[in-house]
């Protein structure tokens, strides 16, 4: 008798659970707290950019090669950019993949049409051979993350 009740109750329990989960689905976005009208995608399905009020960060170049340098040299490069978007550009962070690479940047907002720069210093001490370092720039722009790279071939004279 117990076995028969268990066989009947288990399927009824799961059926009730499935029905209750299904009935809680929302059919519109009005109760979810965010209106779809607030999401702005500046690129259309065709791939064409549309006029946007978002900031857009455009670099002159996103890569720099220091070439051959001596072990122990500190070299630097300044990445120049322009805000080609429609509102103020704010850089929230700039981080390097290695402690040997130090980025310097201004936290001051860059108005639309204005330019700025990020200086990157690479310390080659004890880094012989080819080096490839990434610098991640996080902003309020579209896209919000840009990866800058520096490369160098560090020559270490044999002792």
N, C-alpha and C positions, 0 to 999 in steps of 0.2 A: 504494500500500500504506500509506504514511504517513497519507494522507488518510482511509483507511478506519479505521485504528487510532484516529485523533483523533476521528472521528465516533462510535466506540463508547465510548471512554474518557470523553469529556466527559459524556454522559448518566449513565454509571455513577458518575462522581465526584459529580455533583450529587445523584443518588439516595442515595448513601451519606451525603453531607453532611446531607440532609434527614432521613434516618432517625436519624442520631446526634443531631441537634438535638432531634428529637421525643422520643427516649428519655430525654433528660436532664430533662424536665419532672417536677416533683414533684406528687404527687397529694394531699398533705396539707401542713399548715402546721407540723408538728412539727419539721422540720429547718431551718426558716427563721430560728430564733432568737427569734421573737416569737410568743407564744401569742395567739390571737384573744380569749381571755378577759381580756387586759390592756387591751383597747380598750374604753373606756366612752363611750357616746354618750348624753348625758342627754336627748335628744329622740327620741321613738319615731317610727315610720313614720306614725302618725296625727297627729303634730305636737304631742302632749302632752308636757310636760316630766316626766321621771321624777326621783325622789329621787336625788341625786348627792352624792358627797363632794367634788366639785370646787368651787373657789371661783367665785363669780359676781359680777361687778362691775356694779352698777346705779347709774347717774348720775341726779341730780335732773333735769338737762337736759344734752344733748350739743351744744347750740348757744347762742351768745350774740351779740347785736347791740349794739355800742357806740353805734350811731346816728351822728349828725353830730358829728365832732370836728375840732379845728383841727390843721393841719399842725404837727408838732413835739411834740404831746402824747404822753405815755406813759400809757396806760390799762391797767388790769388787771381780770381777772375770775377768781373762784375757782369751779372746777367741783367740786361736792361729790358724793361717791359713797359707797356702802355695799356691804360684802361680804355678799351674801345667800346665799352658798354654804355648803358644809359643811367647808371647811378654809381655812388661811391663804392670803390673797391677796398675791402679790408682784408689784410693778411692776418689770419689768426695764429698760424705757426709755420715755421720753416725748420725741418729737421733733416739731419744727415744720417746715412746708414752706418757711419763709423765715427768714432771720437777724433779721428785724425782730420776730419773735415768740419770746419766751423762756418756756419752761415751767419750773416749779419743783414738785418733788414729793418725798415721803419714800420712801426705799428700805426702810423698816422694814415687815415683814410686818403685814398687817391681818387680825386674827382674824375668824372667822365672826361676823357680827352687828355688827361694829364699822364705823366710818366713817372716811373720809379725804378729802383734797382735793388738787387740782392747780391751782396758780395759774398763770395765763397773762398775761404782760405784752406788750403790743403797742406798739411805737415807731412812730409815724406820720410821722416825719421823712422828707420827700421821697417820700411815698406818696400823692399827691393822687388824688382820685376814689374809686370803690368798691374796697374791699379785702375779699377772702375768703381766710382762712388756715385751713389744716388742721393739727391736732395729732394725731399718731398715738400711741396708748397701747398698749404691748405688755406683756402680763401672763401669768401662769400660769392664768388663768381660762378659762371657756368662755362665749363665744368669746374667743380670746386677743388679738385686736386690736380696738380701738375707735377710731373717728375722731371727734374733737371738732372743732367749727368756730367761728371767730369772724368777724364781719363788722363793717365800719365804713365810713362815708362820710367821707373826709378832705377838709376844706375848706382850700384854700390861697388866701389873699387875693392878688390880683394886685398886683404891685409896680410 
